[in-house]
Amino acid sequence: MVPTRPLSEVVSEFCGHALLLRMVRIHVVIGGVGRLVPLLVLLSALSSPLAAEDPSLIISRFQEYLRINTAQPKPNYRQAADFILAQASSIPLESKSFEFVDGKPVVILKWPGTNPRLPSVMLYSHTDVVPVEQSKWDHPAFGAHVDQEGRIFARGSQDMKCVGMQHLEAVRQLKRSGFEPVRTVYIVFSPDEEIGGHDGAGKLAESEVLREMNVGVVLDEGLASPNEKYRAFYGERSPWWLVIKATGAPGHGAKLYDNAAPENLFKSIETIWRFRTSQFDMVKAGLKAEGEVISVNMAFLKAGTPSPTGFVMNLQPSEAEAGFDVRVPPIADPVSLERRIAEEWAPISRNMTFELKQKIAVHDHHGKPIITATDSSNPWWALLEEGVRKANGLIGKPEIFPASTDCRYFRLLGLPAIGFSPMANTPILLHDHNEHLDKAEYLKGIKVFESIIKTYTSFVGDSSKESFRDEL
Ligand SMILES: [Zn+2]
């Protein structure tokens, strides 16, 4: 399914298909009313509403997707893409698979809207999952076993094969019901999110393909909610990977002296831990949500002089290092955090240096926090709430995602991107052993997406305000 023709040709053919359909309709109309009537009868017969599908078939399609092993570091992307493309043709939906990087397909399905000039709705999910420690699972991680309580066990059942399939099933059901979207819907399946998304969402975001899709809003992943309210995310914390290093005079293990490297490092670790505690206390006290504070966790600690039996024990080392995973919310001040690192966590006065091995931007090119608006300036937020409400669902207040998702690539372009995985009354088990999702909750999520897609694709707002933001 990989295009052998120039990408631009394939893209414009794919994205211009709706225009072709419009031209056919115009041609029929000018051909005379006499010919139009039988055609309309035929069309209405073809699009007449069908009864809802047997839920066991819907669950078995979900199981089929879960059984494809797309765990990093060797995801079977080919099998996943073939499965998605087969689903698309059974609905039917137009489909294309783009390989911006060899062996890493981005599969895009299209449901053309009646007004292709309006910005489209992009339903986005990633196809890869994190690895498993099978011995810690009660069921095979790629078996999609359903237990007596109706829980489906599989890696990806929450993160996020559930959402990708719910997008597909919602569109399948809406098409069966005869619903016609005004806006075009794209369902996108992308690789590599679990390893940073550079070859998936990153490449898509900078491509002509995305530009041609004229996206108005992106729905990507959220998190399960342990209570009855769904969660929706408008921003996420940026990962900073910090390594601090202390140096000092080496010395005999028996000697007491000031400013040895381990001593200097431990002073810093104490300072960092006090900061960590102050942030965590605000979460524990209920003053802030997890995504609203700066988290700091130690990733490694390195010092000592190796020997054949372990470490030289009568020597104080001249270097000591520690690594931290720091997560910075978009509402924090990155400049003051960096000053804190330089002045308090790795001060030169204590022979300390630091390096940020990774530093994902907290602000955009204009110096503004990379977030999606949740007020009246962004109609998509209120429409999401409306869609959920119409499906008899409840939704909590907007949150910041504590870790990273592919949303950041789209938010950086200025596109509204909302993290939303409809899983209420569900323990948060992404990346955990025994990841599972209740069958009924999965089916309910499809209904919620049907309602959201209806609400989104029927919305005809002021399209001049929602064109692709070129200036960024
Ligand atoms: Zn995910």
Residues whose N, C-alpha, C, O or C-beta is under 5 A from the ligand:
A	BS01	ZN	D159 M160 E221
